[in-house]
Amino acid sequence: MPFADRKHRRSQRSSPLLPKNHGGGELDGASFSGAVFNLSTTIVGAGIMALPATLKQLGVIPGLMVIVLAGLLTEKSIEMILRFSRAAKTGSYSGLAGDSFSGAGRNVLQVCIVVNNVGMLVVYMIIIGDVLSETWSQGVHHTGVMEEWFGLHWWTTRSSILLITTIFVFVPLISFKRVDSLRYTSALSVALAAVFVVIIAVVAVINLIGGSIRMPQLLPDLVDQAAFWKLFTTVPVLVTAYICHHNIHPIENELKDPTQMKSIVQTSITLCTSAYVATSFFGFLLFGNQTMDDVLANFDGDLGIPFSSMLCDM
C-alpha cells in the first residue's frame, strides 16, 4: 500500500469523534477554568463517597498515603498520554491506542470505555436512589430525602425517582456535542463537592471538640486471614477514583491554548486529591467503624450538632 494511502487511513483512525466545527461557524476555544472544572468533574465521581470506607479497611495512615499516591500516578500517566499523543500526531484516546496496539487494541479500549461509563452510571443511579429514596443496610432502614420530606408515595419510590432523574437530568446533559458546554454544570458539581467537604469537616471538628469522637484507627486491623483479604476490597475504589484519561483529548482539543493542558491536569489532580483526602479523613473520623460503603447513607440520623437534620438533607 502506498505511503500516502497509509497516512490517509491513519489520520482517519486518529481523528476525534466530534468535529471542531459543528456548522455554526468557528467556536471560541475552552478556557482554563472551564477545562479544570470539566476534568475535575470527570475525576470526582461517585467513588468519593466510598473513600471513607477505604480508610475503615486500611486505616488512616495507609489509606491517605494510597490516595495521594494514586493521584501522583494519575498525573504522570496523563503526562505520558499527552506526550505520546503529540508524537503519534493523534487527537483521540482511541487513536493513541490504535497507534500503539493496532486496530485490535483500539477496539478493546473502546469497549472498556463503554463498560466503565455504564458502570459509573450504575453507581450514580445507586447513590441517587440511596440519597433521595431509601436504602437498607444490615437490616436497618435509612430514609431518603424525598421520603422524609413528603412521605411514602408512588413518586417518591426508588424506581420513580430514578426514571425522573434519567429523563430530566441525564438525557439533557448527554445531548451536548462539546465538552466545554458542560462547564457550568461541572462548576456546580465541583462547588457541591466542596460544600460537602466543608460540611463533613465542620461536623467532624465540632464533634471532636465536644469529645464524642474516639481515636480513629491508624493502621489496618489484621486479626485473621479474612481481614487481610478484605483489604483488597478497597482496590476497585482506589483504582477508579482518578479515572479521567478518556476525557483528556476532548478537553485538550477544545482549548484556546492547548499548551495549558499540563497546568490544567496538575490543577485538577491537586484539587481532587485535596477533596479526596478531606472527605475520607473527616468522614471516617466522624463515623468511625459505623462508616458505610456509601458515606451519604450515614447522613440520615443525628450528627450531634444543631440543625443536624437540615445538614443531612443538604
LOVEX-814506 format. One line per 8 residues: number of its first residue (from 1); their letters; for each residue x, y, z of C-alpha. Coordinates in nm, 4 decimals. Layout:
NUM = A = X,Y,Z  ...;
//
This chain:
1 = MPFADRKH = 0.0000,0.0000,0.0000  0.1461,0.3421,-0.0928  0.2688,0.5586,0.1935  0.0164,0.8336,0.1176  -0.2742,0.5884,0.1453  -0.1448,0.4530,0.4742  -0.1076,0.8060,0.6096  -0.4612,0.8922,0.4987;
9 = RRSQRSSP = -0.6092,0.5844,0.6670  -0.4139,0.6524,0.9863  -0.5379,1.0107,1.0037  -0.8964,0.8853,0.9756  -0.8481,0.6463,1.2644  -0.6889,0.9054,1.4911  -0.9340,1.1869,1.4259  -1.1596,1.2991,1.7138;
17 = LLPKNHGG = -1.5114,1.1580,1.7281  -1.6679,1.5059,1.7195  -1.5776,1.7722,1.4628  -1.4316,2.1016,1.5790  -1.6855,2.2932,1.3685  -2.0497,2.1980,1.4235  -2.1919,2.4019,1.1409  -2.2339,2.7247,1.3351;
25 = GELDGASF = -1.9053,2.8858,1.2351  -1.5856,2.8951,1.4366  -1.6368,2.8464,1.8083  -1.4251,3.0075,2.0782  -1.1898,2.7673,2.2480  -1.2441,2.6464,2.6017  -1.0992,2.8486,2.8877  -0.8542,2.7305,3.1528;
33 = SGAVFNLS = -1.1150,2.7379,3.4297  -1.3762,2.5588,3.2201  -1.1292,2.2821,3.1371  -1.0318,2.2471,3.5041  -1.3962,2.2171,3.6075  -1.4716,1.9596,3.3357  -1.1658,1.7480,3.4142  -1.2247,1.7720,3.7902;
41 = TTIVGAGI = -1.5853,1.6615,3.7451  -1.4641,1.3663,3.5390  -1.2302,1.2669,3.8214  -1.4523,1.3352,4.1228  -1.7258,1.0862,4.0627  -1.9369,0.8644,4.2791  -1.6251,0.6989,4.4209  -1.5617,0.9895,4.6560;
49 = MALPATLK = -1.8479,0.8669,4.8746  -1.6761,0.5295,4.9187  -1.3368,0.6682,5.0218  -1.4170,0.6971,5.3964  -1.4945,0.3244,5.3889  -1.1489,0.2570,5.2419  -0.9934,0.4231,5.5451  -1.2126,0.2000,5.7598;
57 = QLGVIPGL = -1.0419,-0.1008,5.5999  -0.6881,0.0324,5.5524  -0.6564,0.2675,5.8476  -0.5930,0.6416,5.8320  -0.2205,0.6440,5.7535  -0.2046,0.3788,5.4769  -0.5377,0.4947,5.3341  -0.4343,0.8586,5.2928;
65 = MVIVLAGL = -0.0952,0.7555,5.1555  -0.2561,0.5369,4.8905  -0.4980,0.8147,4.7882  -0.2122,1.0631,4.7391  -0.0026,0.8016,4.5568  -0.2906,0.7269,4.3210  -0.3162,1.0976,4.2411  0.0550,1.1222,4.1610;
73 = LTEKSIEM = 0.0434,0.8139,3.9387  -0.2591,0.9539,3.7567  -0.0810,1.2814,3.6852  0.2237,1.1002,3.5477  0.0129,0.8676,3.3342  -0.1740,1.1630,3.1813  0.1570,1.3342,3.1042  0.2651,1.0188,2.9194;
81 = ILRFSRAA = -0.0617,1.0120,2.7244  -0.0212,1.3745,2.6167  0.3439,1.3293,2.5221  0.2911,1.0174,2.3131  -0.0247,1.1620,2.1560  0.1802,1.4511,2.0200  0.4470,1.2102,1.8977  0.1818,0.9994,1.7217;
89 = KTGSYSGL = 0.0029,1.3143,1.5963  -0.3318,1.1846,1.7167  -0.6138,1.3775,1.8793  -0.8061,1.0958,2.0477  -0.7528,0.8294,2.3108  -0.8577,0.5518,2.0735  -0.6210,0.6907,1.8092  -0.3318,0.6640,2.0552;
97 = AGDSFSGA = -0.4325,0.3066,2.1418  -0.4537,0.2238,1.7713  -0.1076,0.3678,1.7103  0.0381,0.1631,1.9979  -0.1594,-0.1622,1.9801  -0.3085,-0.1633,1.6280  -0.6799,-0.1801,1.5496  -0.7479,-0.4658,1.7921;
105 = GRNVLQVC = -0.6106,-0.2644,2.0829  -0.8182,0.0355,1.9800  -1.1357,-0.1746,1.9748  -1.0615,-0.3265,2.3160  -1.0047,0.0214,2.4589  -1.3347,0.1498,2.3219  -1.5197,-0.1458,2.4752  -1.3504,-0.0803,2.8103;
113 = IVVNNVGM = -1.4536,0.2869,2.7993  -1.8145,0.1895,2.7316  -1.8101,-0.0626,3.0182  -1.6532,0.1958,3.2517  -1.9079,0.4639,3.1625  -2.2004,0.2263,3.2049  -2.0590,0.1067,3.5366  -2.0144,0.4622,3.6640;
121 = LVVYMIII = -2.3687,0.5464,3.5554  -2.4989,0.2492,3.7537  -2.3063,0.3692,4.0595  -2.4519,0.7193,4.0205  -2.8011,0.5752,3.9964  -2.7472,0.3705,4.3123  -2.6255,0.6752,4.5050  -2.9108,0.8925,4.3780;
129 = GDVLSETW = -3.1570,0.6229,4.4796  -2.9975,0.5865,4.8234  -2.9991,0.9607,4.8914  -3.3378,1.0582,4.7516  -3.5337,0.7398,4.8161  -3.4316,0.4848,5.0753  -3.1785,0.2136,5.1453  -3.1421,-0.0873,5.3715;
137 = SQGVHHTG = -2.8113,-0.1825,5.5338  -2.7708,-0.4765,5.7711  -3.1427,-0.4757,5.8392  -3.1505,-0.1022,5.9187  -3.3830,0.1202,5.7161  -3.2331,0.4543,5.6075  -3.4932,0.7008,5.4831  -3.4174,0.9158,5.1806;
145 = VMEEWFGL = -3.4686,1.2901,5.1426  -3.7879,1.2640,4.9365  -3.9422,1.0064,5.1688  -3.8509,1.2151,5.4725  -3.9970,1.5340,5.3264  -4.3111,1.4072,5.1546  -4.3746,1.0606,5.2951  -4.4128,0.7370,5.1027;
153 = HWWTTRSS = -4.5884,0.7891,4.7668  -4.5550,0.6339,4.4229  -4.3451,0.9296,4.3032  -4.1048,0.9023,4.5986  -4.0274,0.5377,4.5303  -3.6817,0.4450,4.4067  -3.7899,0.3474,4.0549  -3.9902,0.6686,4.0005;
161 = ILLITTIF = -3.7081,0.8925,4.1221  -3.4527,0.7207,3.9003  -3.6823,0.7436,3.5975  -3.7439,1.1161,3.6523  -3.3719,1.1797,3.7059  -3.2811,0.9952,3.3865  -3.5334,1.1806,3.1685  -3.4905,1.5334,3.3046;
169 = VFVPLISF = -3.1241,1.5355,3.4128  -2.9117,1.2732,3.2403  -3.0650,1.2873,2.8924  -3.0271,1.6677,2.8514  -2.6688,1.6609,2.9807  -2.5518,1.3885,2.7415  -2.7067,1.5688,2.4440  -2.4327,1.8340,2.4183;
177 = KRVDSLRY = -2.1778,1.7907,2.1409  -1.8944,1.9834,2.3078  -1.7411,1.9036,2.6446  -1.6992,2.2760,2.7088  -2.0789,2.3128,2.7020  -2.0807,2.1351,3.0390  -1.8506,2.3862,3.2086  -2.1294,2.5456,3.4130;
185 = TSALSVAL = -2.2749,2.2173,3.5354  -1.9197,2.0991,3.6031  -1.8523,2.4131,3.8067  -2.1730,2.3474,4.0016  -2.0641,1.9881,4.0594  -1.7246,2.0977,4.1911  -1.8926,2.3580,4.4131  -2.1302,2.0989,4.5593;
193 = AAVFVVII = -1.8383,1.8652,4.6264  -1.6608,2.1496,4.8060  -1.9732,2.2217,5.0111  -1.9949,1.8549,5.1096  -1.6288,1.8551,5.2155  -1.6809,2.1688,5.4259  -1.9943,2.0276,5.5908  -1.8388,1.6941,5.6818;
201 = AVVAVINL = -1.5217,1.8674,5.8075  -1.7122,2.1166,6.0241  -1.9356,1.8463,6.1722  -1.6342,1.6267,6.2482  -1.4413,1.9116,6.4135  -1.7420,2.0135,6.6269  -1.7897,1.6559,6.7466  -1.4154,1.6232,6.8064;
209 = IGGSIRMP = -1.4145,1.9351,7.0244  -1.7232,1.8050,7.2052  -1.5416,1.4830,7.2897  -1.7842,1.2496,7.1121  -1.5243,1.1168,6.8664  -1.2774,0.8474,6.9611  -0.9278,0.7984,6.8242  -0.9563,0.6734,6.4643;
217 = QLLPDLVD = -0.7935,0.3518,6.3533  -0.4497,0.4461,6.2188  -0.3472,0.1062,6.0790  -0.5436,-0.1910,5.9417  -0.6736,-0.4359,6.1992  -0.5473,-0.7704,6.0669  -0.6978,-1.0069,6.3218  -0.7242,-1.3030,6.0847;
225 = QAAFWKLF = -0.6787,-1.4086,5.7223  -1.0282,-1.2907,5.6285  -0.9403,-0.9394,5.7485  -0.6306,-0.9455,5.5274  -0.8242,-1.0416,5.2154  -1.0833,-0.7770,5.2955  -0.8168,-0.5114,5.2393  -0.8330,-0.5859,4.8674;
233 = TTVPVLVT = -1.1978,-0.4761,4.8531  -1.0618,-0.1205,4.8513  -0.8693,-0.1747,4.5263  -1.1634,-0.1104,4.2872  -1.2474,0.2151,4.4660  -0.8897,0.3433,4.4606  -0.8215,0.2318,4.1028  -1.1308,0.4047,3.9642;
241 = AYICHHNI = -1.1089,0.7145,4.1872  -0.8989,0.9118,3.9378  -1.0263,0.7783,3.6055  -1.0374,1.0635,3.3563  -0.7959,0.9573,3.0824  -1.0616,0.9113,2.8147  -1.1653,1.2774,2.8512  -0.8154,1.4229,2.8212;
249 = HPIENELK = -0.8170,1.4518,2.4428  -1.1680,1.6012,2.4030  -1.0833,1.8672,2.6616  -0.7450,1.9439,2.5046  -0.8911,1.9619,2.1527  -1.1313,2.2389,2.2605  -0.8779,2.4582,2.4416  -0.7923,2.8066,2.3221;
257 = DPTQMKSI = -0.4317,2.7328,2.4155  -0.3516,2.3577,2.4147  -0.0162,2.4269,2.5840  -0.2131,2.4902,2.9060  -0.3174,2.1256,2.9271  -0.0335,2.0237,3.1597  -0.1222,2.3001,3.4064  -0.4901,2.2069,3.3795;
265 = VQTSITLC = -0.4100,1.8459,3.4672  -0.1930,1.9463,3.7640  -0.4557,2.1862,3.8966  -0.7358,1.9321,3.8609  -0.5388,1.6487,4.0231  -0.4394,1.8736,4.3144  -0.7974,1.9916,4.3620  -0.9408,1.6395,4.3506;
273 = TSAYVATS = -0.6731,1.4879,4.5739  -0.7416,1.7563,4.8348  -1.1139,1.6796,4.8200  -1.0470,1.3048,4.8439  -0.8144,1.3370,5.1425  -1.0503,1.5701,5.3294  -1.3621,1.3633,5.2592  -1.2044,1.0311,5.3504;
281 = FFGFLLFG = -1.0340,1.1601,5.6658  -1.3208,1.3624,5.8119  -1.5799,1.1054,5.7037  -1.4001,0.8231,5.8813  -1.3206,1.0477,6.1776  -1.6886,1.1361,6.2159  -1.8473,0.7933,6.1761  -1.5621,0.5594,6.2743;
289 = NQTMDDVL = -1.6407,0.1904,6.2447  -2.0018,0.2783,6.1602  -1.8882,0.4236,5.8258  -2.0934,0.2684,5.5487  -1.9786,0.1859,5.1957  -2.1692,0.4945,5.0783  -2.0977,0.7586,5.3410  -2.4076,0.9537,5.2373;
297 = ANFDGDLG = -2.6162,0.6765,5.3930  -2.4708,0.7786,5.7311  -2.6319,1.1217,5.6992  -2.9807,1.0132,5.7984  -2.9523,1.0406,6.1745  -2.8424,1.2777,6.4486  -2.4958,1.4182,6.3765  -2.4604,1.5584,6.7255;
305 = IPFSSMLC = -2.4798,1.9255,6.6258  -2.7545,2.1906,6.5974  -2.9565,2.1843,6.2747  -2.8441,1.8271,6.2200  -3.1499,1.7286,6.0158  -3.1068,2.0267,5.7822  -2.7434,1.9379,5.7176  -2.8377,1.5763,5.6495;
313 = DM = -3.0853,1.6916,5.3865  -2.8189,1.9132,5.2267;
//
